[in-house]
């Protein structure tokens, strides 16, 4: 049984690749359903955010450690050829896969170090796997280990201080380009979780004019009322581009809302006034070619990396501490995972010991003791003795697995089971 993660992120793939391979909730659900049908014995979880697309698997199928079969599967689903994105993929197996998930969940692998949004995204990923019945015993344990590890990292370090979200870094970039952010007029496109974070950050830095435009006006109005800003219907989006200084795109889309030709009249109507567009969605809200227009400054989520890098460099000691926490959690999980593979052998050992004890009880209850009144006391007592002996065996076997490897531990169990079987066979032969 192997744990494998195959994916790409902001470090390995540019945004134009990530947005083509991204999955919204409906698409991810459909993918898990297809995987469950094709590989009913395996476990799966899909994590898709603006910065990463990752498929976590648990299987004993041959060839998955190279990822070729999974790559072909993803390529077929997304109408790619494998060659288009294969060079951007990473594949982690076993302890490396476990460490990757724990590092991601703790915010140590994020564009913005220590971001708090990733833990919610990973929890959503796990919930989706549970709802689609693709998370089994191993992924259940793995994801709960990741959640507790994340909590430990955040409580033992200061990585969650400062700008700890893509939204926060986006506003920091706006502050660098606008000397008086308080007087700038801002438009937030989208009223989801990221849109709300943007509004909070804009309010925090003192921006006085904030407008939310969303496909669902009710959702935008609810958010606007909560934060004391303005909400407008989706139809007002184009007109708002004439009025504002900063636009932040955070809407969930399949295709860009505007391409360069559609945006040209807007740029012209603004009479050369500067417009800052920060597009933090994947897939993107705006065609990157819009940035070629005069006085249009367009930044994608990847362009925020230079600002985020300052956050990383300032927290090198916290990163080291966080990684130490991660490695300790990886070690504990792998100890459980390795011993878990001994389950069938432990079951055989228990069955062999029980068979010997039952054989001895059968030999005891003969003749004048056949109807002995002590059965109700003696049988449970013998079972307790067997269980205590089994517990001693298990402790020794687990220690052997940790120190010398799972193969040697299995070999010891198999030898004991063989010897126990021989005892039973000899008893039967003697009885004949």
Buried (B, 14 or more C-beta within 10 A) or exposed (E): EBBBBBBBBBEBBEBEBBBBBBBEEEBBBEBBEBBBEEBEEBBBBBBBBBBBBBBBBBBEBEEBBEBBBBBBBBBEBBEBEBEBBBEBBBBBBBBBBBBBBBBBBBBBBBBBBBBBBBBEBBBBBBEBBBEBEBBBEBBBBBBEBBBEBBBBBBEEBEBBEBBBBBBBBBBBBBBEBBEEBEEBBBBBBBBBEBBBBBBBBBBEBEBEBBBBBBBEBEBBBBBBEEBEBBBBEBEBBBEBBEEBBBBBBBBBBEEBBBBBEEBBEBBEEBEEEEBBBBBBBBBBBBBBBBBEBEEBBBBBBBBBBEBBEBBBEEBEEBBEBBBEBBBEBBEEBBEEBBBEEBEEBBEBBBEBBBBBBBBEBEEBBEEEEEEEEEBEEBBEEBBEEBEEEBEEBBEEBBEBBBEEEBEEBBBBBEEBBEEBBEEBEEBEEEEE
